[in-house]
């Protein structure tokens, strides 16, 4: 009986050991998979940030807007009200508190263009409004259309040939804010309604 009991105990211990090895292997495989997914995710975010480089952007503006731009009649964020910025066109922009300096109903575009000053193509620039495109005609313009820019948000933008990447009809805002890095910005053009939230 003693021998049988000892044999059974050894067999159970061996089974338990194999189970532990399987669990350890599964855990290791899962950790490796998670690590690869995290690396891929970080790479995608970095690529997106690279495409959205606005280091040469003129963050402050004069406050002048195109003559034919229509003021929004009933904007979600009225002129003079405050909102929290939920986008990061520039470092320190996200989560900064903004004061609305202007609200306008229009079509906004993301565009890709080569600056007139030379250099690499700027991809998916946010935002250019319909009224900042020369001889734009009726809105909205279609993705893939070639246009001439009449905006100076960034160096080399004015007069550049651009391709329309996307179009959205919405309310756009000109805003004043102090970035989370301490930079004071006035009359920043543009943020869309979806890029703002209530305090």
PEWO-V62221 format. One record per run of one state. SS is the DSSP state (~ for helix, > for strand, _ for the rest). FROM is the first residue (numbers start at 0). LEN is the number of residues. If there is no record, write none. Layout:
BEGIN
ss: [SS | SS]
from: [FROM | FROM]
len: [LEN | LEN]
END
This chain:
BEGIN
ss: [_ | ~ | _ | > | _ | > | _ | > | _ | > | _ | > | ~ | > | _ | > | _ | > | _ | > | _ | > | ~ | > | _]
from: [0 | 1 | 51 | 56 | 57 | 69 | 71 | 81 | 85 | 96 | 114 | 120 | 129 | 132 | 133 | 145 | 149 | 153 | 154 | 160 | 178 | 183 | 192 | 195 | 197]
len: [1 | 50 | 5 | 1 | 12 | 2 | 10 | 4 | 11 | 18 | 6 | 9 | 3 | 1 | 12 | 4 | 4 | 1 | 6 | 18 | 5 | 9 | 3 | 2 | 2]
END
